[in-house]
Amino acid sequence: MRSRLAKVTYSIRRYRRASQVAVLLLLITAPFLHIFRFDLPSMSLYLFGMRLWVRHIFLFSLLVTLIIYVVIAVSFLFGRIFCGWVCPQNLFNEVLRTWDARLGRKGSTALSALVGLLGGFVIWSYGTDGLALLRQYAAGEVPVAPTMTILGIGAFFTLAIAWWRTTVCKVVCPYGHLQSIISNSSTMRLALFNLPQNRDICASCGLCFETCHIDVDPRTLEQKHCVACGDCLDACRLVSEARKVPRVLNFVVGAGVGRVALPALLALILAGATAYGLFTRPLVEVTVAKDHRQVMTAGGSVSGGGLMRVSLMNLGTAAETFRLSVNGLPEGWARLEHEEMSLLPGERRDVALRVVPSDYRKGIYPFTVTALGLSMGVQDEVKAVHVVGN
C-alpha cells in the first residue's frame, strides 16, 4: 500500500497545506499581535488592534453571529471544507502519519506533547498576557495557576493529537455534527464520472480510499466525514492517466445553491454593521446616579438628589485627560469635586456632584453632564434631572 501511495503526486495538497499553515500561524500569533485576545483581568477584548470593553460587548456578539452565518453559507456549498483546509487538528492528523513513520510511536508522541504544550500556552495567552507570563518564567518564577492550566490544556491536546486523532473530528467536533445536519444533495460531494456511453470506468483499485486520512471511501454515499482535502482526486488521476481514461473521481455541487443566498446576505449585513460599530464605538462613558449612601449618611432627602455620583470610564486604547462640565442648571448650582481627571485605558473613576440651589424654586431641572477628551476630542454626555421640593 505504501509503495502505491508513494507514486501519487499531491498537487491539491500543496495549496491546502499553505492554507493550513497560514491559519495555524495566525492562531498562534493572534493573541500576541492583539488581533484577537480576551484580557480577563481587565475585562476587555482586543480585536484587530482595537481594545473593546464591556460597553462594546454587542460588537463582539455581532462578530460571532457574522462568523456563524459565514460558516453556514460555506458549509452549505462545500461541506466540511473548514476541516480540510483550516482546522489545525486535521493538519496534525495528516502529519502524524509522517511522524509515526520517521520517528516511531514514542518519538511521534513526544513531538505531539511539545505541540500540545505550545497549544496550552497559546490558549492561556488568549485570556491574559502571555508575554508577561514568559517574562515571569525567564525571571525564575513559576506561577502555579497558569502553569497547571497550561499543563492541563497541553495534556488534552496531546491526547487529541497523538491518540484520538480523527476520532476528534468524527465524534467530538461540533462543526462536524453541524455539517452532518445541513448537508444534502446540493452540498459538494465526491462522485464517480462515467463515459458518455454510461460505461463505468472506475478500476475499483481502492487507492482513493487508501490515501484518505479520515477513512472515507469516496466510491460510496457515506461521505459525511469527508473534509474536502482532495487527496483522493490526485490518487484517482494517477490511476486514470495510466489507464488513459478521464479522471473518474471529482467533486460535484448540486443545483440547489440558492439556499446560500440568505445566510450570505445576513453575513454581508452583519459585516457592515460590525465594521460601522467598531469605527464609531464610544471611547468614553459617563453616567450619573444619585449617591444614596452619602445622602442617607448626611441625613438628607434621597428624593432631592442633591448628592450625585458621576462615573467616568476611558474606553479608548490610550491614557486621556477628560474635562467634565454640567450644563442646564442655573448658574452656580452645580459643584463638581473635580472638573478634570486623567484616566488610563479601561480605568473608571467617580466624581462627586453636589447640586445646591442658590434660591428655593420648586420644580424639575433637567441637566447634562459632558465629558470631553482633551487630546483626542472624544466626547460623551448623559442627561439627568434634579428635583427641588416635594
N, C-alpha and C positions, 0 to 999 in steps of 0.2 A: 504493500500500500504506500509506503513512504517513497519508494522509487518512482511510482506513478505520479504522486503529488509533486515530486521534485521537478518534473518536466513542465509543470504548469507555470506560465508567466502571468503574474497577478498585476495586470495593468490598472484595474479599478482600485485595487488596494493602495496603490501609491497615493492617489488623491484622498482616499478615505483616511489613510494614516496621517497625512498632513492636516486634515481637519481634526482628527482626534488629538494629535499632539498640540495643535494650536489651542483647542478648548482646554486641555489639561494645563497648559502653561497659564492660560487666563485664570483658571480656577485657583491655581497656586499663588499667583501674583496679585489677584484682585483685592484681598484684604490689606495688603501692604502698600498698594498704589491707590487706595481709597476708591477703587472702582465700585466695590460693594463690600460693606462691613458694618455689622452691628457693634456699637460700643455700649455694652450693657452697664458699665459703671456710671456713665453719664446719660444713659437712656437716649441715645442718639443713633442715627443711621448715616453712614457715608454712602453716597450714591453718585457715581460718575464725578467724583471730586467735590461734590456738594455735601454739606452736612445738614441733615434733617433732624428735627426734634419731634417730641410727642405731638406738638401742634400740627405737624406736617404728616401725621400717620395716614391720612386719607390718600396722600400721593403714593405711598407705598402700597396701599390697597389697590389703587388704580393700576399700578405697575404689575402686581401679582395677577390681577384679573386679565390684563393685557397678555401676559405670558401664557396663561391658561388658554385663552382663545387662539393664540398663535399655535400652540401645541395641538389643539383640537383640529384646527384647519389643516395643518401639515399632516397630521396623523390620518385624517380623512382620506387624503390623497395617497400618501406614501407609506402608511403603516408605521412600523417601529424603526423608522429611519434614524431617529434620535439615538436609539440603542447602538446601531451600527456605525454611525458617523460622529457621535458626540460623546456618549457616555464613557467615562474612564473605566468603569467596571468591565465593559465589553473589550476595551483595549487590553486590559490585563488578562482577560480570558484568552485572548489570542496569543499574546507574547509569552504567556506561561507555558505554552506548548514548546516554544523555543528554549525557555529557561530549563524546563524539565529535561529536554534532550541534551543540552550542553552542560548544565550544572548538576544534574541529578536531582532527585527529590529533596534531599536535605539542603542542597545549595539553593534550589528554587524557593524553598520555604524560608530560608534565611533572608534572601533578597526580598521576598514578599513582606517579611517582618519589618525590614528597613523602609519599604514603601508605606506600610501601614503606620509606622511611627511618624513618618513625614506627614501622612494624611491626618493623623491625630493632631499634630502641631498646627497644620493649616486650618482644620476645623476649629480648634481653640482660638486661632487668630481671627476668625470671623466674628467672635463675640467680644474680643478685647484686644489690647495692643500686644501683638505677638513679638514685635521687635523689642519692646520693653522686657518681655519675658526672656528673650535671648540675652539681653544685657545682664539680667539677673544671673542667668546660668554662667555667663562669662566672668562675673564677679565672684563666682563660687557659691552663690545662693541657690538653694533648691526648694522653691515654694511647694508645699505639699499638695494643695488642692489642684493647681494647674497641672502638676506633674502626674498625679494619679488620674486626672481626667484624660490627659493625652495618652497615657499608657492604656487606659480602658478603651478609648476610641481606636487606638492603634491595634489592640488585640482583636477588636471586631473586624477592622479592615484586613488584618492578616488572615483571619478565618474566611472572610469573603473572597479574598484573592487566591489563597493557597488551597483551600479545601472546598468551599461551597461552589465557587466559580459560576457556572451557568445556572446553577440552582437559584442563585440570587435573582437572575433575570427571569426565570420561568415561574418562580413561586413567590418571591418577596416583593419584587419591584411593582409599585402601584401603577406606573406608566404602562407596564406590560399588561396588567389586568384591564386598564382603561382601553388600550388598543384592542384587546380581545372583544370588548363590548361594542366598540364603534365600527369595527371592520365589517365590510360587506362586499358585494361583488364589484363595487366601484373603487375599492381600495387597491392600490398597486399590489400585484401578486406575481408569482412565478408561474409561467405556463409553457407547455410544450408546443412548438410550432410544427406543422406538418407540411409536406409538399403540396403543390396545387392539386394534385390528384387525390388528396386526402390520404396519402400513404404515410404511415408512421415511420419516421426516420430516426427515432431515438435508439441508440445502440444498447440501452439498458446496461451500460458499463458500471454505473454506480459511482463514478468519480465525483459527480456533483455532491453526492451525499457524504463521501469520504472527506471532501475538503471543507465541509460545513462544521465550524467550531461550536455551533449551537445545536447540532444533531437534528437538523431539519432535512427531510427528504423532499427536494424540490419537485419530484415527479408525482407527489401526492397532493391532495387537497388540504391536508393538515399542515398549515403554514403559519399558525398564529404566533409561533415563536421566531419566525424569520425576522432578521434585523436588517435586511436590505443591504448586506455588505458587498454583494456582487462577486464573491469568490467563486461561486458555483458557475457563474456565467463564463468566467475565464477558463475554468476546468472543462466546461462544455465546448468552448471554442477550440480547445486543443484537440479534443476527440473529433469534433465535426470537421475541422480542417483536414485532419488525417484521412477522414472518410470522404472528403471532397463533397460535403453537403452543407447547406446553410446551418448556422448555429441553431440547435434545437430549442435551447432554453433561453427565455427572455422575460423581462418584466413587462407587464401589461397593466393598464389602468382602465377601469370600467367607464361607461359612458355617463354615469350619473354624477359628474363632478360639480353640478350646480349646488349641492348641499354645502360646499365650501364657501359659497358667497356670503352667507350670513355671518359665520364666525370671522371670516376675513374682514367684512365690513365693520363688525364690532371691534375687532382688533385695531383697525385703522382709526376709528373714532376714539378709542381709548388711548392710542398712541398720541394723538393730537391733544387730548385733554391732559394727559400726563405731562407732555412737553410744556404745554401752557402753564400748568400748575407749578412745575419746577422752576420756571423762569419768572414767575410772578408771585412766588410764595412770599409771605410776610417774613421780614428779617428782624422784627422787634414785636413784642407782645406786651400790651399794657392792660391791666384790669384794675377795677376799683370796687371795693366792697366795704360795708360798714364794719368797723373794728369793734364787734360786740364785747370782746373781752375787756378792752380798755374802757369802753363806755360803762360797763357794769362795775368795773373796779373803781371808776371815778364816781359811781353813784348817779350817773346822768340818765337821760332818757334814751333808750335804744332807738325809738322811732324818730327821734330828732336827727340822727345820723350825723351829728357834729364831728365825731371822730371817725375817720375813714383810713383805709389802708390801700395805698397804690402799689401794685405789684408790677415790676418791670423785668422782662426777660430778654436777653440778647439771643436772637435766633440766627445770627449770622455766623460766619466762619472766622471772624477776626475780632479782636477787642475793639470796643467802641465806647465813646462818651456820649451820653444822652442828656438832653435838656428837657425838663418837664415844665409844662405850663398848664394853667387852669383858665378856661375861658367860659363866659356865660354868666358868671355870678357878679353881683355888684362889686365895685372896686373895694378892695381891702378885706373882703370876706374870707378868701382862701389863703391859707398859710401852709405851705409845703415845708416839711422837715429839711429836705434838700431839693434844690432845683436842678442840680447836675450830678451825675454819677457815672463812673466808668465800670463797665462790665466785661468780663471775659466771655468767650463763646459758650453759650449754654447756661451762663450764670443768671440767677434770679435774685433780686433784692427788693425789699419792701421799704416804702417811704410813707411816713405818717402825713395825712392830710387833715387839717383841722379847719372846719368851716365855722367862723364866728361872725354872726351878723352884727353890723355896726348899729343897726336900729331894728326894732322888733316889728317886722312886717309879715303877717301870716301869709302863707302861700307855698306853692311848689316851684322850686327854682331848678330847672334843668341846666346842666353844665357839661363841659367836655374837658377831659384830661388828655393832653397830647404829649407824646414822646418823640423827639427829633434827634436822629443821629448826627453828630456834628461833623464826622469825617465823610460818611457815605451818603448822608442825606436821607436815610431810611426813616420812615415815619409810621406811627400807628396812633390811633386815638380811640377813646371809649367814652360813651355818653353815660351820665349818671344823673341822679336827682337828689336835691337837698330839700327837706321839708321843714318849714318853720311853723310852729303851732301845732295844735292837736286836731 
